[in-house]
């Protein structure tokens, strides 16, 4: 049997506390097995408004130098949609670990565009232009410096092809468009302003475990046989060991972010609320299920709650929420 490498729970250190972590878990379609029902059902819902998404992709002719948040919002929205369908159509899920980082980008799209939609047109256009120029120049500068040092014989696009920001501002002023130098706030600050701080914090810390050096993540890739007599484990390291958890995490939170985008970008992508209405079944369904976590009981070698415990906890939590049960402090 297989076990995770993990810290032994301090209260249980004198007992056999490496818990079997695969036998009780539902293995997601491995080696081209049939898709689980939750994947098929979600895919069917998303494909039910595919025509609406495809119509959004065609924005028509745009004037050169066009500044408009609509196209940026549409691009972010269809990116999230396409990734959702990509996950639904995977033949195998073992590589799900490598898909986790994209959640950060999808979430930052959601927060940044929601924030920009709250601004005046002049302020919004100023940020769009300034950030675009800075992004081009900083990327080209980093690229140029790297290749100049490590592969100087290769010709790369020089930073100088992008004019200085003040030239762009002067150009737009000549066309009667008021542009002033502005910066986009940090994603953390924007998330707080638009009421998405909790979502951002969770996605940020969850994805950080895969894009930064993280001891827990690296060690949790070691699964192996435990020797109870010697109190040792013989691990084999692979990112595929825990693929089922990573797949469910990516699958669920991509859908959650897309739902938020549908609501927050509605004035651009879903004016008739057609897409929102088709997502309603998922929205309601998510209220009554356990959501995937980035750190699980299994990873910490703690026994998972029994199904009946989960049901009881949900019933009690709902009663608290509805005010049917009052909490009492211990000092009363």
Secondary structure, DSSP 8 states (H G I E B T S, - for coil): --EE-----GGGTTS------STTS-----SS----HHHHHHHHHHHTTHHHHHHHH------TT---HHHHHHHHHHHHHHHHHHHHT-S--TTGGGGTTHHHHHHHHHHHHHHHHTS-HHHHHHHHHHHHHHHHHHHHHHHHHHHHHH-TTS----GGGS--HHHHHHHHHHTT----------HHHHHHHTT-HHHHHHHHHHHHHHHS--HHHHHTTEEEEEETTTTEEEEEE-TTTTHHHHHHHHHHHHHHHHHHHHHHTHHHH-TT-HHHHHHHHHHHHHTTS----SS-TTTTT-----HHHHHHHHHHHHHHHTTSS----TT-
